[in-house]
């Protein structure tokens, strides 16, 4: 907990049991949604309102300790990997989300054809496909055929 408490203090946030539990849940999970985070927080500290969890997630995201992603058709997800411009791949079948490092390596790693006067700070790319487990079980028939991309590893 000391590391989490230090991280909260360094970000200018008060250290509360709920914030510590939220940050620990997100750090130990994989792109969790607020409902799963709330269940884990309640298991760790007892009763915490859903609103308190949402408030905590908002404060931690605003402070730069968490990143919020919103894959289409999915509730918002939270991750502790912040400060880089990585992307995500989402399984169309089960919703599993995995990180993908930026192809070029430096933010924003994707250059728009026109900025309309904006200063581009980040590019968010979401790749969609079917994860290995869902492939083994047979991909859902209502999806378009998958396009295989060579694995760089």
N, C-alpha and C positions, 0 to 999 in steps of 0.2 A: 504494500500500500504506500510506502514511503515514496517510491518512484512516481506513482500516480499522483499523490498529494503534491509532490514537488512540481510535476508537470502542470497541475491546475494552478498552483501559485505563480509559476513562471508565466502563465498565460493571463494572469491578472484575475483569476477566478477564485471565489471562496471555496474552501474544501468542505464538502458535505458528503455524508454517507451515500446519498443518491448519486451525486456526480462521480464519486469514486467507483461505485458499482456500475454505473453506465459505461464509463471509460474502460473499466476492466472487461465488461461483457463484449464491447465492440472489439477490443484488442484481442480477445480470445476467440472471437467468432469469425465468420466468413461472410461479409457483406450482409449483415443482419438487418431485418426490418424492425420498426419500433415495437411491434407486438412481441417479437421474440426477445428483444432487449428488455422490455418491461417484465416479461416472465422471469428472465434471469436475474434482474435487479430485485424483484420481489423474493426470489429464492435466497438471495444474499443478505438483504437487509429487512425483510418483512414488508409490511404494507407501504406501498408508494403509489400515489395516484398516477393514472395514465397521463394526465396533464403535466405532472411533475417530470415524468420521463420525457415527454415532448419538449418541455421547457429546458431540461438538461441537455438534450440532444441539440437543440437550437443554440444554446450558450456554448457548448463544446465545439460545434461547427463554426460559429461566428469567431471563436477564439483561435481557430486553426488547428485544434486538436483532433477533429474528425472531419471527414469528407462525406457529403451527402451525394448519392447518385440516384437517378430516377430512370431506370430502364423502362421503355414503353410497355404499358400493360402490367406494370409491377408496382407495388408500393415502394416508397423511398427506402433506400438501403443506406447503411452507414458503414464506414471503414476507417481504420486508424492510419492507413497509408496516405499521408498528406505531404505536400511540399514538392511533389514531382508531377510530371504530366503523363501519368500512365493511363491506359485505356482498359476496357473490360470486354469480356466475351460472355454471352448469356446463352444458356441452353433454352431453346424454344419449348422443350418438353417439360422439364422439371423446374426451370428457373434458376438453376445453379449459376453463380457468377464467379468468374476468375479474373485475376489481373493479367494484363498484357503490357509489357514495357513499351514505351514509345519507340516507334520505328526509327526515327531520326535521332532521338536522344535528348534534344533540347526543346524546352517549351517555346512555342506551342506545337512544334513538330508537324503541324499541318498548316500550310499557308493558304489563306483564302484568296480567291481570285480578285475580290474587292473588299475593302474594310469599311466603306461608308464613313470614314473619319474616326472609326473606333481604334483604340490601341488594343491589339489582341494580346491577351495574357495567357490564355489556355485554350486548348482544343479538346473537345470531348468526343471520342469515337467509341461506339458500341458495336462490337461484332456479334452476330447472331449465328447460332448453329445448334448442334445436338451433341451433348456431352457423351463421353465414352460409356457411362452406365446406361444411359437411355438408348444408345446405339445397340448395346447388347440386348436390350429388351425390345428393340424394334422402334424406330422413330414413329411418331404419330402420323397417320395417313393424311391428315388435313394440311400438312405443311408442304411447301414446294420442295422439289428434290434438292438435296444438299450439294454444294459446290465444294470440293475438297481443295484446301490450300496446303501446299507443302509445309510440313513442320520444320521450323528452323533449328530445332534442337538436335 
